[in-house]
Amino acid sequence: MSPVAVNDRKVIRSVLQTPATWAVVGLSTDPGRTAYGVSRWMREALGHRIIPVHPRAEEVFGEAGYTSLADIPDGEKVAVVDCFVNSSRVGAVVDEAIAQKERLGIETVWLQLGVVDEAAAQRAHAAGLDVVMDTCPKMEYPAL
């Protein structure tokens, strides 16, 4: 399997500079977690709406939480699925994003810094999704 084109600068620029809804998988109410700090920054600095996706389905930043992408209600438009999960678990999240792509309007999967799954990236790309992998929006934004 040949590597998939990931981390296209145009994709990164577009998703960071265009206010949209991001489903952040792994986001909880714990302010000590990286997912919380990065999500808060994306919300406050970039104007993104953040939907938390976490097994506890906790409300974060005034937004209802969901246990999975499949639980996000019909009618919601989610531009980016941002994955703050271990590399060994991200394939299942990517597969769920692919399965929910049409219903939620998902365009991009973003695998956070340290999260790498080439096979999942290949599946996402084959399904027509843009893929950003092994980097963080907060790190990428200054380079824009």
N, C-alpha and C positions, 0 to 999 in steps of 0.2 A: 504494500500500500504506500503510495507516494504521499509526502506531506501536503497538507491542505494550506492554501494561502490564508494566513491569519494575520491579525494586527495591521490591516490595511489602514494607512494614515487617514485616508478620506473617510473611512467608516468611523474610526475613532473620533475624528473631528466632528463629523455629523452627529453621532449619538451623544457626544458631550455638549455640543453647542446648541442642539435643538431640544428645548424643553419637552419632555415626554414622560410617560409613565414607565417606571422600571419596577419589575417584580424582583425583589432581593431575596434569594433563597438562602436561608441561614440567618436572617435578621431577627433578633430577639430584643427584649427590652433592656438587655445588659449593656450599660454605657461603657463598660470596660472592653467590650469586644470590638475588633476592627470593623466588622460589618456595621455596627451602630455608628461609629465615628465617620466612616466613609459615606454611609447613607445620609447621615445628617448634613454633611458637607455638600453632597450632591443636591439635596433638597434646598438648603439655604443659599449656597453659592451659585448653583447652576439652574435652579428653578424646576428640578425634576420632581414629579410626584412619585412617592415610594410606597409600594405595596409589600408588606412583610409576608414572607412565606417561611414557615417554621413549624415543626411538629406541635408546638404549644399554641399556635395560631393567636399569638398575642397582638394586641393593638400597639402600634408604634407610630409616633408622630401624628396621632389622631386618625390614623388609617387602620381599618380592620385588618386583622391578620388571617391568613389561610394556611391550612396544613399542607396544601399542594397547589400546583398551578391549576390542576383540574377543578379545584374548589373555588377559584376566582369566578365570580358570576359572569354569565353571558352579558354582553354589552360593554364590558371593560375592554379597553385597547391597551395592550402591553407592548411597547416597542422593544424593550430590552429585558432579557432574563439574566440577572447578575448573580453568579454562583459563588457564594461564600461557603463552599462545602469541600471536604477532603477530596483529593483527586480520585481516590478509590470509589467514591460515591457520586461523582459528578456525571458519569455516564448515564445513570438513571434520570438525573435532572434534565440533561440534554435530550434524552429520549422523550421525556414528558413535554419539554418545550416543543419538540418536533410534532408530537401528537396534538398539542394545543395551538399550534401555529396559526391555523386558519381561524379558529374560533376567537382567539385573543388578538390576532393581528401581529404576532411576534415576528420581528425582523432580524434581531441580533441576539446571540448568546455571548455573554462576557464571563469568562472564567478568570477569577481573581488571581492575584500574584501567588505563585506557588501551586496553582491548580492547573494540572496538565493532563489531558487525555486525548491523544492524537486520534484514536478510533472514534471517540465521541465527536471531535471536531470534524472528522471526515463525514460522519453521518449527518451532522448539522448542515455542513456545506452542501452535501448531496440533496438535502431537503430544501435548499434555497435560502438558508439562513447565513447571515454574516457571522463570522467568528472572531472574537478577540480572546486571547488566551495568555495566561501567566503574566498579567500586568494589572495595575490598579488605576481607576479613573483619576484619582487624586494625584498620582504620579505622572500620568499622561497629560493632564490638562495644562501644566506650565509650558510644555513643548509645543502647544498649539499656537 
